[in-house]
Amino acid sequence: MNAVVVLVRRAYFDLLGLPPMPEKVDEFVNDRSPEAWPKLIDTLLASKQYGEHWARHWLDVARYADSGGYETDIL
């Protein structure tokens, strides 16, 4: 596996938590423009999966919970 493919896979796993489709990797590898990398990152950041992947972390930071906590839990 060459370094470019590893870079694309790393970006997908880090930002979305999912592996890229082979077509997406090929699309990036075949794009020779200097804007290929920023375009890929912008696409990943704008995707629905990015929000879904990171929502859990932000909800933990905000201390969100679906219950009322220990006050209303039935023992």
C-alpha positions in Angstrom: 0.0 0.0 0.0 1.6 3.3 -1.0 1.8 6.4 1.2 -1.0 8.3 -0.6 -3.5 5.5 0.0 -2.5 5.3 3.6 -2.9 9.0 4.0 -6.5 8.9 2.5 -7.4 6.0 4.7 -6.1 7.7 7.8 -8.1 10.9 7.0 -11.3 8.8 6.6 -10.7 6.8 9.8 -9.8 9.9 11.8 -12.6 12.1 10.6 -15.4 9.7 9.9 -14.5 6.5 11.8 -15.1 4.6 8.6 -12.9 3.2 5.8 -13.1 4.9 2.4 -14.8 3.3 -0.5 -12.3 2.1 -3.1 -13.7 4.5 -5.6 -13.0 7.4 -3.3 -9.4 6.4 -2.9 -9.0 6.0 -6.6 -10.6 9.4 -7.2 -8.1 11.0 -4.8 -5.1 9.2 -6.2 -6.0 10.1 -9.8 -6.6 13.8 -8.9 -3.3 15.5 -9.7 -4.4 19.0 -8.8 -2.7 20.8 -5.9 -6.2 21.3 -4.3 -6.8 17.5 -4.0 -6.0 17.2 -0.3 -7.9 20.4 0.9 -10.8 19.3 -1.3 -10.9 15.8 0.3 -10.7 17.2 3.8 -13.4 19.8 3.1 -15.6 17.0 1.7 -15.1 14.8 4.8 -15.8 17.7 7.2 -19.0 18.6 5.4 -20.3 15.0 5.4 -23.1 13.8 7.6 -20.9 10.9 8.9 -18.4 13.5 10.4 -21.1 14.9 12.6 -22.4 11.5 13.6 -18.9 10.3 14.5 -18.0 13.3 16.6 -21.4 14.0 18.2 -20.8 11.4 20.9 -17.6 13.1 22.0 -19.2 16.5 22.1 -22.2 15.2 24.0 -19.8 13.7 26.5 -18.1 17.0 26.9 -21.5 18.7 27.5 -22.4 16.0 30.0 -25.6 15.2 28.0 -27.7 12.4 29.3 -31.2 11.0 28.4 -32.1 10.3 32.0 -32.6 12.7 34.9 -29.6 11.2 36.5 -29.7 9.4 39.9 -32.6 11.5 41.1 -35.2 9.9 39.0 -33.7 6.5 38.3 -35.7 3.6 39.8 -33.6 1.3 41.9 
